Amino acid sequence: MNAMIPAPQHDRQSLTTITHVMYALHVATWFSAGIFSVIAIIINYVKRGDLPDDFFRSHFRWQARSFWFTLLWFVLAAPLWIIFIPGAFAYAVIGLWYLYRFVRGWLAFADGRAMPVPPT
């Protein structure tokens, strides 16, 4: 029902700004040891109820899934740190995948394209 009622332009602009900030926090998380991503995911869940359409929902879901899958992969790869080189390599690959996901999402958002949503 929410998708049927268009959001006022002010609300859309506010959500657009917030979404850009969340993408920026995720991309900059490399410089904060992950703290910026935690802040962004909290904002993501707090603002979910305010999303006016599928475009915003796709980006918020993309960000949340990227965050949680990255966290899962970091936890699963943690035992590789017993042998330093594989652990460092695994974390570097996971980190690059994370960066790719957020840059891809941010560019799509800036172009006004929704992100693919897996079937439910």
C-alpha beads as a LAMMPS data file, in Angstrom:
LAMMPS data file: protein, C-alpha beads

120 atoms
119 bonds

1 atom types
1 bond types

-500.0 500.0 xlo xhi
-500.0 500.0 ylo yhi
-500.0 500.0 zlo zhi

Masses

1 110.0

Atoms # bond

1 1 1 0.000 0.000 0.000
2 1 1 2.922 2.313 0.714
3 1 1 4.125 1.950 -2.887
4 1 1 0.797 3.339 -4.137
5 1 1 1.151 6.667 -2.311
6 1 1 3.963 8.793 -3.763
7 1 1 6.319 10.209 -1.171
8 1 1 6.616 13.975 -0.958
9 1 1 9.655 15.303 -2.828
10 1 1 11.239 16.458 0.444
11 1 1 11.080 12.932 1.875
12 1 1 12.601 11.437 -1.281
13 1 1 15.420 13.977 -1.208
14 1 1 16.108 13.201 2.440
15 1 1 16.158 9.458 1.742
16 1 1 18.406 10.027 -1.270
17 1 1 20.883 11.915 0.911
18 1 1 20.742 9.263 3.623
19 1 1 21.301 6.492 1.074
20 1 1 24.332 8.302 -0.359
21 1 1 25.698 8.737 3.173
22 1 1 25.193 5.036 3.918
23 1 1 27.023 4.033 0.737
24 1 1 29.837 6.461 1.625
25 1 1 30.101 5.008 5.130
26 1 1 30.321 1.482 3.765
27 1 1 32.997 2.437 1.225
28 1 1 34.989 4.380 3.842
29 1 1 34.768 1.573 6.387
30 1 1 38.250 0.431 5.327
31 1 1 39.581 3.434 7.267
32 1 1 37.558 2.746 10.412
33 1 1 38.089 -0.981 11.027
34 1 1 34.419 -1.588 10.189
35 1 1 32.859 0.967 12.555
36 1 1 31.416 3.034 9.686
37 1 1 29.640 -0.045 8.331
38 1 1 28.064 -0.753 11.699
39 1 1 26.771 2.836 11.790
40 1 1 25.436 2.483 8.228
41 1 1 23.657 -0.816 8.909
42 1 1 21.993 0.665 12.007
43 1 1 20.739 3.590 9.902
44 1 1 19.598 1.070 7.286
45 1 1 17.373 -0.778 9.740
46 1 1 16.087 2.379 11.450
47 1 1 15.028 3.992 8.145
48 1 1 13.520 0.875 6.509
49 1 1 10.007 1.790 7.560
50 1 1 10.266 5.138 5.746
51 1 1 11.030 3.721 2.296
52 1 1 8.468 4.891 -0.263
53 1 1 9.102 2.479 -3.145
54 1 1 10.902 -0.554 -4.535
55 1 1 13.824 1.549 -5.782
56 1 1 14.876 2.517 -2.251
57 1 1 13.977 -0.903 -0.854
58 1 1 16.274 -2.579 -3.398
59 1 1 19.218 -0.429 -2.342
60 1 1 18.609 -0.830 1.372
61 1 1 18.317 -4.595 0.893
62 1 1 21.475 -4.635 -1.286
63 1 1 23.388 -2.854 1.452
64 1 1 22.104 -5.090 4.233
65 1 1 22.765 -8.309 2.309
66 1 1 26.260 -7.132 1.363
67 1 1 27.027 -6.283 4.992
68 1 1 25.722 -9.565 6.447
69 1 1 27.281 -11.802 3.786
70 1 1 30.621 -10.061 4.283
71 1 1 30.396 -10.574 8.024
72 1 1 29.544 -14.241 7.448
73 1 1 32.537 -14.710 5.120
74 1 1 34.864 -12.969 7.581
75 1 1 33.729 -15.322 10.363
76 1 1 34.057 -18.405 8.156
77 1 1 37.533 -17.338 6.988
78 1 1 38.776 -16.480 10.489
79 1 1 40.339 -19.929 11.092
80 1 1 42.626 -19.297 8.128
81 1 1 44.482 -16.788 10.307
82 1 1 46.116 -19.745 12.047
83 1 1 48.317 -19.752 8.969
84 1 1 48.892 -16.046 8.329
85 1 1 49.159 -15.928 4.523
86 1 1 45.838 -17.686 3.692
87 1 1 44.028 -15.606 6.300
88 1 1 45.392 -12.339 4.952
89 1 1 44.600 -13.395 1.389
90 1 1 41.046 -14.463 2.277
91 1 1 40.352 -11.233 4.143
92 1 1 41.758 -9.175 1.255
93 1 1 39.499 -10.980 -1.238
94 1 1 36.457 -10.559 1.015
95 1 1 37.291 -6.887 1.531
96 1 1 37.610 -6.290 -2.206
97 1 1 34.300 -8.075 -2.817
98 1 1 32.718 -5.823 -0.177
99 1 1 34.137 -2.718 -1.819
100 1 1 32.939 -3.908 -5.233
101 1 1 29.392 -4.468 -3.934
102 1 1 29.125 -1.011 -2.443
103 1 1 30.719 0.838 -5.344
104 1 1 28.436 -1.046 -7.752
105 1 1 25.380 -0.231 -5.652
106 1 1 26.352 3.409 -5.199
107 1 1 26.896 3.913 -8.943
108 1 1 23.533 2.291 -9.701
109 1 1 21.842 4.456 -7.079
110 1 1 23.406 7.605 -8.548
111 1 1 22.121 6.537 -11.995
112 1 1 18.619 5.899 -10.664
113 1 1 18.747 2.143 -11.219
114 1 1 17.333 -0.325 -8.707
115 1 1 19.475 -3.209 -7.533
116 1 1 18.504 -6.791 -8.346
117 1 1 16.534 -8.433 -5.591
118 1 1 16.679 -12.222 -5.216
119 1 1 13.341 -14.012 -5.424
120 1 1 11.663 -14.554 -2.080

Bonds

1 1 1 2
2 1 2 3
3 1 3 4
4 1 4 5
5 1 5 6
6 1 6 7
7 1 7 8
8 1 8 9
9 1 9 10
10 1 10 11
11 1 11 12
12 1 12 13
13 1 13 14
14 1 14 15
15 1 15 16
16 1 16 17
17 1 17 18
18 1 18 19
19 1 19 20
20 1 20 21
21 1 21 22
22 1 22 23
23 1 23 24
24 1 24 25
25 1 25 26
26 1 26 27
27 1 27 28
28 1 28 29
29 1 29 30
30 1 30 31
31 1 31 32
32 1 32 33
33 1 33 34
34 1 34 35
35 1 35 36
36 1 36 37
37 1 37 38
38 1 38 39
39 1 39 40
40 1 40 41
41 1 41 42
42 1 42 43
43 1 43 44
44 1 44 45
45 1 45 46
46 1 46 47
47 1 47 48
48 1 48 49
49 1 49 50
50 1 50 51
51 1 51 52
52 1 52 53
53 1 53 54
54 1 54 55
55 1 55 56
56 1 56 57
57 1 57 58
58 1 58 59
59 1 59 60
60 1 60 61
61 1 61 62
62 1 62 63
63 1 63 64
64 1 64 65
65 1 65 66
66 1 66 67
67 1 67 68
68 1 68 69
69 1 69 70
70 1 70 71
71 1 71 72
72 1 72 73
73 1 73 74
74 1 74 75
75 1 75 76
76 1 76 77
77 1 77 78
78 1 78 79
79 1 79 80
80 1 80 81
81 1 81 82
82 1 82 83
83 1 83 84
84 1 84 85
85 1 85 86
86 1 86 87
87 1 87 88
88 1 88 89
89 1 89 90
90 1 90 91
91 1 91 92
92 1 92 93
93 1 93 94
94 1 94 95
95 1 95 96
96 1 96 97
97 1 97 98
98 1 98 99
99 1 99 100
100 1 100 101
101 1 101 102
102 1 102 103
103 1 103 104
104 1 104 105
105 1 105 106
106 1 106 107
107 1 107 108
108 1 108 109
109 1 109 110
110 1 110 111
111 1 111 112
112 1 112 113
113 1 113 114
114 1 114 115
115 1 115 116
116 1 116 117
117 1 117 118
118 1 118 119
119 1 119 120
